[in-house]
Amino acid sequence: MTASANVPETELQSKRGWYKRNEIALTPIFFLIPGVLFFAVYVIIPIFQSFNISLYEWDGLGQAEYVGLRNYNELMTDRAFEISLWNNVKWLALYLLAIPAGLFIALFLNQNVWGIRLYKSMFFFPFVLSQVVVGLVFSWFYLPNVGLLNGFLGWFGLGPINVLGDPTLATYGIIAAGLWPQTAYCMILYLTGLNAVDPEQVEAARLDGAKGPKMLWYVILPQLKPATFIAFVVTIIGALRSFDLISIMTNGGPFGQTRVLSFYMFEKALSEYGFRMGYGSAIAVVLFVIMLFFIAYFLWSMYREEKASRR
């Protein structure tokens, strides 16, 4: 009786011993499982569903009709899609200005200057504002008659400019509004990175005569590569997902000239006169492929640098 009772106990001890031997490898997996499940359910699966829905003509309620690549063929001749894609290119090109701007502000705020905490709070403030608030503030700033922008221009004898009412200026006005909080975000990333810069390398570079631009290029920036990578990825995703500011400031106008892909996707799939889920999903797939291209490029660049540094 005693021998038979000892058998399960021995097996239990062996199982505990197996877990103890593999505890270092298993513990991170147990912590990752909930996050991976949420990521799969709310990100990965919807991506494949979008690919699938883009092959159908569907209003979101009735029977879906399989149309193959017809939605993608229609995109090729859609003038509104062309304008939206071109506006996204403008967003990408100009939004990247937030990265060097954030870097130089972070370098300034990293100095021991009188009142530096006040300066940090002022530059950090746009980051905590929602995109809706930023859109409203800049909409008031651009008002043709009573806005601050035209007030400043009036001091120099320049006439009033209706930024958001001009098809050629509206997109650039919205991008300027988006650059304000995005620069603050990049500044925070670089401030965090500057705290991790090795002071011994900086001191050694000073002894070798490096200062100013040389110090920044050869000593500081190489140590800020992780922060730069995150800043690039977040800025590119932010530029491609620019929906909130456009919705608040112009609602795609004037004459549809400020649409971007994300806003046009919303118009086609979910707006009052849309409900073309398949066509909207096709736009979403194009947007996803563009994002994937940029992110894959940066990940590959980081992988090559890591591989080269280990040699």
ZADOTI-392321 format. One record per residue (C-alpha): residue in one letter; y, x, z. Coordinates in steps of 0.001 Angstrom, whole numbers, plus 500000, padded with zeros to 6 digits. Example, Ala and Ser with C-alpha at 12.3 -4.5 7.8 and 13.67 -1.06 7.14 Angstrom:
REM ZADOTI-392321
REC|res|north|east|up
REC|A|495500|512300|507800;
REC|S|498940|513670|507140;
//
This chain:
REM ZADOTI-392321
REC|res|north|east|up
REC|M|500000|500000|500000;
REC|T|502359|502833|500888;
REC|A|501532|504773|497717;
REC|S|502207|501755|495498;
REC|A|505540|501167|497245;
REC|N|506561|504767|496625;
REC|V|506100|504520|492839;
REC|P|509145|502308|492129;
REC|E|511221|504436|494483;
REC|T|510268|507578|492578;
REC|E|511129|505929|489267;
REC|L|514478|504811|490706;
REC|Q|515243|508347|491877;
REC|S|514350|509725|488455;
REC|K|516701|507222|486808;
REC|R|519479|508170|489203;
REC|G|518790|511800|488497;
REC|W|519024|511128|484742;
REC|Y|522424|509437|485207;
REC|K|523671|512295|487363;
REC|R|522675|514788|484670;
REC|N|524531|512802|481992;
REC|E|527406|511519|484124;
REC|I|530034|513725|482467;
REC|A|529129|512423|479004;
REC|L|528597|508762|479952;
REC|T|531607|508066|482170;
REC|P|534232|508365|479372;
REC|I|532091|506094|477169;
REC|F|532038|503361|479821;
REC|F|535839|503515|480073;
REC|L|536243|503441|476279;
REC|I|533930|500478|475597;
REC|P|536457|497704|476608;
REC|G|539246|499274|474548;
REC|V|536975|499772|471536;
REC|L|535821|496142|471727;
REC|F|539393|494822|471882;
REC|F|540414|497136|469015;
REC|A|537476|495950|466912;
REC|V|538089|492234|467565;
REC|Y|541884|492240|467157;
REC|V|542423|495045|464593;
REC|I|539330|496130|462629;
REC|I|537806|492694|461993;
REC|P|541158|491100|460944;
REC|I|541679|493947|458456;
REC|F|538406|493120|456704;
REC|Q|539213|489406|456907;
REC|S|542529|490073|455155;
REC|F|540706|491886|452356;
REC|N|538359|488914|452028;
REC|I|541067|486209|452101;
REC|S|543088|488088|449439;
REC|L|540337|487218|446963;
REC|Y|540869|483474|447472;
REC|E|543505|480846|446764;
REC|W|543831|479070|450109;
REC|D|546525|477044|451845;
REC|G|545137|477719|455315;
REC|L|543688|474233|455799;
REC|G|541770|472986|452774;
REC|Q|538941|474403|450703;
REC|A|539345|478022|449639;
REC|E|538918|478781|445935;
REC|Y|537556|482201|444959;
REC|V|539893|483800|442391;
REC|G|538836|487460|442546;
REC|L|541689|489870|441805;
REC|R|544053|487229|440463;
REC|N|546403|487544|443444;
REC|Y|546693|491293|442854;
REC|N|547330|490750|439141;
REC|E|550105|488325|440024;
REC|L|551712|490952|442253;
REC|M|552121|493242|439245;
REC|T|554488|490770|437564;
REC|D|556198|489407|440689;
REC|R|559868|490434|440704;
REC|A|560266|489533|444381;
REC|F|557319|491795|445260;
REC|E|558912|494627|443269;
REC|I|562198|494244|445168;
REC|S|560337|494149|448493;
REC|L|558362|497282|447636;
REC|W|561496|499138|446542;
REC|N|563267|498108|449770;
REC|N|560332|499495|451757;
REC|V|560807|502811|449945;
REC|K|564468|502788|451043;
REC|W|563402|502028|454610;
REC|L|560902|504902|454557;
REC|A|563372|507424|453157;
REC|L|566285|506560|455448;
REC|Y|564324|505671|458581;
REC|L|562987|509227|458737;
REC|L|566539|510321|459599;
REC|A|565748|509083|463120;
REC|I|563436|512078|463637;
REC|P|565965|514949|463203;
REC|A|568637|512829|464900;
REC|G|566363|512244|467892;
REC|L|565486|515944|467993;
REC|F|569103|517139|468126;
REC|I|570055|514536|470729;
REC|A|567052|515623|472820;
REC|L|568112|519286|472512;
REC|F|571592|518325|473746;
REC|L|570273|516232|476624;
REC|N|567911|519040|477648;
REC|Q|570884|521200|478657;
REC|N|572334|521492|482139;
REC|V|575642|519765|481460;
REC|W|577880|517850|483857;
REC|G|577084|514116|483691;
REC|I|573845|514659|481776;
REC|R|572144|511732|483549;
REC|L|574851|509388|482318;
REC|Y|574422|510682|478769;
REC|K|570651|510232|478972;
REC|S|571078|506637|480145;
REC|M|573484|505876|477292;
REC|F|571146|507289|474645;
REC|F|568078|505704|476257;
REC|F|569680|502242|476423;
REC|P|568951|501152|472790;
REC|F|565233|501806|473309;
REC|V|564890|499101|475984;
REC|L|566591|496452|473855;
REC|S|564444|494099|471789;
REC|Q|564798|494092|468004;
REC|V|566206|490560|468199;
REC|V|569067|491704|470443;
REC|V|569751|494710|468209;
REC|G|569873|492411|465174;
REC|L|572324|490044|466841;
REC|V|574571|492885|468037;
REC|F|574797|494425|464566;
REC|S|575288|491009|462954;
REC|W|578392|490597|465117;
REC|F|579393|494204|464399;
REC|Y|579289|493522|460620;
REC|L|581226|490200|460700;
REC|P|583723|490238|457795;
REC|N|586801|489042|459697;
REC|V|586347|489737|463410;
REC|G|583621|492406|463448;
REC|L|584256|495824|464962;
REC|L|583341|497614|461721;
REC|N|586108|495943|459751;
REC|G|588429|496416|462716;
REC|F|587885|500199|462470;
REC|L|588287|500132|458691;
REC|G|591559|498215|459098;
REC|W|593024|501113|461090;
REC|F|592651|503294|457983;
REC|G|594045|500668|455632;
REC|L|590686|499787|454112;
REC|G|589851|496222|453183;
REC|P|587198|494113|454937;
REC|I|583597|494605|453822;
REC|N|581000|491855|454063;
REC|V|578030|494166|454639;
REC|L|575339|491538|455121;
REC|G|576729|489348|452336;
REC|D|576711|492087|449710;
REC|P|573338|492435|447917;
REC|T|573903|496183|447388;
REC|L|574913|496942|451005;
REC|A|572856|494499|453092;
REC|T|569632|496545|453125;
REC|Y|571482|499709|454178;
REC|G|573284|497794|456923;
REC|I|569969|496565|458340;
REC|I|568462|500073|458141;
REC|A|571466|501435|460074;
REC|A|570797|498818|462757;
REC|G|567140|499846|462934;
REC|L|567988|503545|463171;
REC|W|569844|502988|466452;
REC|P|566794|502174|468653;
REC|Q|564416|504293|466538;
REC|T|566522|507402|467145;
REC|A|566383|506679|470876;
REC|Y|562592|506454|470703;
REC|C|562291|509791|468869;
REC|M|564678|511316|471403;
REC|I|562374|510256|474253;
REC|L|559358|511789|472483;
REC|Y|561167|515095|471997;
REC|L|562529|515143|475540;
REC|T|558953|514806|476786;
REC|G|557854|517571|474424;
REC|L|560665|519890|475522;
REC|N|559465|519624|479112;
REC|A|556155|521141|477965;
REC|V|557728|524078|476078;
REC|D|556483|527410|477450;
REC|P|559490|529153|479090;
REC|E|557777|532546|478796;
REC|Q|557735|532260|475001;
REC|V|561396|531307|475007;
REC|E|562287|534255|477241;
REC|A|560245|536651|475104;
REC|A|562014|535403|471976;
REC|R|565394|535948|473634;
REC|L|564449|539530|474483;
REC|D|563551|540028|470804;
REC|G|567001|538797|469793;
REC|A|566076|535299|468634;
REC|K|568725|532651|469223;
REC|G|570185|529527|467669;
REC|P|568403|528304|464505;
REC|K|565799|531094|464646;
REC|M|564853|530186|468210;
REC|L|564586|526526|467222;
REC|W|562559|527129|464039;
REC|Y|560133|529813|465170;
REC|V|559719|529107|468910;
REC|I|560704|525540|469862;
REC|L|559579|523469|466861;
REC|P|556012|524896|466699;
REC|Q|555506|523769|470293;
REC|L|556896|520308|469451;
REC|K|554343|519584|466711;
REC|P|552476|516899|468745;
REC|A|555758|515082|469442;
REC|T|556787|515432|465791;
REC|F|553461|514000|464636;
REC|I|553810|510945|466876;
REC|A|557452|510509|465831;
REC|F|556488|510580|462130;
REC|V|553642|508090|462533;
REC|V|555624|505651|464683;
REC|T|558706|505880|462457;
REC|I|556731|505292|459254;
REC|I|554883|502330|460764;
REC|G|558198|500964|462054;
REC|A|559783|501288|458608;
REC|L|556894|499500|456910;
REC|R|556761|496755|459537;
REC|S|560509|496073|459522;
REC|F|560443|492294|459966;
REC|D|562443|491347|463068;
REC|L|565813|492754|462015;
REC|I|565614|491247|458533;
REC|S|564642|487842|459919;
REC|I|567533|487854|462406;
REC|M|570271|489458|460292;
REC|T|569791|488067|456759;
REC|N|566511|486089|456628;
REC|G|565729|487966|453425;
REC|G|569089|487223|451752;
REC|P|571446|487447|450081;
REC|F|569465|486243|447050;
REC|G|566267|487777|448442;
REC|Q|567640|491324|448102;
REC|T|566760|492451|451658;
REC|R|563112|491392|451629;
REC|V|560469|493958|452532;
REC|L|556712|493602|452158;
REC|S|556112|492327|455686;
REC|F|558839|489676|455346;
REC|Y|557696|488647|451863;
REC|M|554141|488361|453175;
REC|F|555398|485986|455884;
REC|E|557342|483934|453334;
REC|K|554337|483512|451057;
REC|A|551732|482855|453748;
REC|L|553447|481108|456658;
REC|S|556945|479913|455793;
REC|E|557880|476303|455138;
REC|Y|557416|476573|451353;
REC|G|554610|479123|451390;
REC|F|551089|478488|452674;
REC|R|549545|480802|450062;
REC|M|547262|482626|452474;
REC|G|545414|484516|449749;
REC|Y|548601|485791|448115;
REC|G|550088|486724|451491;
REC|S|546880|488585|452383;
REC|A|547097|490511|449104;
REC|I|550605|491666|450092;
REC|A|549262|492582|453538;
REC|V|546488|494656|451945;
REC|V|549026|496585|449840;
REC|L|551110|497231|452968;
REC|F|548023|498370|454874;
REC|V|547002|500787|452102;
REC|I|550495|502354|452102;
REC|M|550373|502785|455897;
REC|L|546837|504180|455697;
REC|F|547901|506757|453112;
REC|F|550679|508165|455296;
REC|I|548670|508129|458525;
REC|A|545637|509742|456831;
REC|Y|547885|512457|455419;
REC|F|549345|513312|458829;
REC|L|545935|513225|460523;
REC|W|544540|515552|457855;
REC|S|547506|517917|458307;
REC|M|546973|518006|462073;
REC|Y|543232|518590|461588;
REC|R|543862|521539|459253;
REC|E|546322|523111|461680;
REC|E|543898|522684|464585;
REC|K|541095|524211|462506;
REC|A|543289|527132|461459;
REC|S|544422|527799|465047;
REC|R|540800|528074|466269;
REC|R|539950|530829|463803;
//
